[in-house]
Amino acid sequence: MNKLFDLVRVGLPGLLVGLVATFAHAQPLPPPDARTTQYLASEPFKQLIPVVGMAYDQNLLERKEICATGYQWDALSFVVLQPMVFRDGDDHPQAGVWTFRFAFNRCGARTVYNVLMQGQPGKPPLPALMVPGLTLTSPRLAGDLMRGVGVAAALAGVPPDCKSVRILDTQVTAEPFRLVQAGKVREGVWQELWSARACGKPFTAEFCLTPQPAGGTDWALGKCKRQ
């Protein structure tokens, strides 16, 4: 278990980039089979979540304190991007990619974490943190929005040489709705507000996200312009 903690703590940036790049075009599959559902409710998998939560809590949000109340967590949702492949007798899948969302409560603070996981032979899955919060974005889209976060940071007065940007939370500020743009009706448009901190300076970035009929999602910094 300590090895997993070290992986999350030390190897997070490169691992996340690799997984997102590899599975950038993956689409959610049909409902998962019974074996997948059983695994996500199994003790071997559930034992991983507190370790992942603690690592992210201490490194992403820099919560270093140790509190007497301990921690609690609750599973919220998951999406399978590539089917899990199981071998008889193994506690964990030897292949597969999925996202897992859970609420982590520690020291009186509650954070929703989103984790991208990849199965590997004979070992627990590799975890990589996506942006925290209730975002509706996919791993690829969330990565694209980081360009907008950079613009928002500059507008907020963050020094251009600052290389440390942390996304602290994401919220949906407008649930999917119909929007008319340039005479065209767009379905499923939504807004999100991302809270961040860069080199000690807090700031926010709000996005308008517009799904495209041919696939993919366009985004713009700022609120959606409703007609």
N, C-alpha and C positions, 0 to 999 in steps of 0.2 A: 504493500500500500504506500509506503514511503517513496518508492520508485515512481509511482503514479503522481504523487505530489510534486516530486522533482521535475517530472516531465511537464506538468501543467505550469509550474513556476518558471522553469528555465526555457523550455522548448516551445512555449505558446506562440510567439510571433511567427516563426518559420513554419510551424505545423499548420497554423490557420491559413497562411498564404498558400501553402501547398494543397490543402484540402479544398479550399474555395476554387483554386485554379483548376484542379482536377475535375471537380464536380460542378463547375459553373453552369453547365447547360442541363444538368439533371432536372427532371420534372418529377413531382410527387407521383407515386405509384398508386394503384388501386388499394383498397383497404388491406391492411397487413394480415398475414395468416395467424393462426392460433399460436404457433411456436414463437413468433415475434412478440406477440402480446404477452405471452407467458414469460418470456425473457425479461421484458421491461418491468415486470412485476416481481421478478425473482430476487432472492437475497443477494446473490453475487453482484447483480447490477445495482441494487439499492445501496449496497455498501460503498460503491464508487462515488455516489452523489455528494455525501458530506465532505469527502476529501476534495472533490472538484470545487464545491462551494466555498470551502475554507481557503483554498488556494486563490480563487478568484477574488474573494472578499478581501484578502490581505494584499494582493498584488494589484488588482484593477482599481479597487476603491481605497486601497491603502488603509484598511481598518486593521490595525496591529494589536488592538487591545484584546485581553483575555477576560471574559466575563463569566460570572458564576451561573448564569442562566443557560449556558451551553448554546445549542442550536436546534432548530427544527426545520424540516423541509417538506414541501408538498409538490407532487407531480402535477403539472398543468396540461401539457400536451406533447405530442411528438409527431414528426413527419418522416417517413421512410423515403430516402432519395435513391438508394440502391438496395435491393433485397438482402436481408441477412442470410448468411449461409452457416449452418450449424453442422458440427461433426459430433457423432455420438460420444457422450462422456465429457464433453467440454462445457465449462460454465459459461463461456462467452462465444459469440459468433466469430468465425475465422475470416469472414468478409462481410461487407455491407456498409452502408453509410446512412446515417439518420440524424435528425436534429431532436433535441430533448429540451423542453422548457420546464423549469421548476422554480418555485418560490423558496427563498432561503432566508430564514429568520435567525439573527444572531445579535446579541447585545442590544436588543430593542430595535434593531433596524431590519427592515424587510426589503429584499431585492429580488427581482425576477431575473434569472439567468437563462440564457439560451446557449446551448452547447452543440457543436457539430462533432459527431463521433464516427470513427472508422474502425470496423472490426479487423482483427489481425490474428493469425494462427497462434494458438496456445497462450495468448496473453489477453489482459483486459483491453477494451477498445481505447484507441487514441482519442483524447478529448481536445477540442479547440474551442475557445470561447468566441461566440459571436457578440454583437452588441447586446447589452442587457435591456430589460424592459419588455413591453408588450408590442413591439414593432410587428408589422405584418410583412416586412420585407424578407426576401429570400437571402441566403448567404451572398450570392452574387450582387444583388441589388444593394444590400447593405454596404458592400465594399465600394460600389459606385458612389454611394451617397457620401463617402468620406471625402470626396473632392469638394462637395458642397460644405461639409464641415470645415474644411480648410479655408474656404472663402469666408464663412461666418466667423471663423477665428480671426482672420485679418481685419474684418469689419469691426470686431470687438476690441481691436487694439492689441492683439497678441503679437509679440515680436516675430518678424519673419524668420528668424533663425531658430525659433522654438521647434523642437522635434518631438516633444512629449505631449500627445493629445490623447485624452482618455474620455471615452463615452461613458457617462455615469448612469443614464437612464434614457428610455425612449417611450413615448406615449402616442397613442392615436388620438388626435384632436378633432378629427372628423371621420366618422365611419363611412365606408364606401357609399358613394352617391352618384347620381347622374349629373354630368356637366356638359354644357354646350360650349364648344371651343371652335371659333372661326366657322360657325354654322354647322359643325359636326357634333353629333351626340356621342359622348364618351361615357361608358358604363364602368362602375366600380372604382371611380376616382376617390382617393382618400388623402388625408393630411396627417403628418406626424411632427411631433416636437421632440428634438433630441437635446438632452442636456449634457454638457461636456465641460472639461477643464483642461487648460493648456498652460504649462509653466506657472501654475498657481492661480491663473485667471479663469473664473467661471464664465460660461457663455452658453447660448442656445442657438440651435439651427432649426428652422421650420421648413418642411418640404411639402410640395404638392406632387402627388404621384398618380400618373395616368396610364393604366394598362392599354396596350395597343392591340388592335384586332389581329395583327399578324404575329403577335407574340412579343414578349418583353414589356418593359414598363419605362415610360419617360418620366423624368423628374425635373422639378424646378425649385430653386430656393425661394421660400416665401409662401404665403397663403395662396390657396387656389383662387383664381379670379372668376367668380361666378357671374354669369350674365342674366 
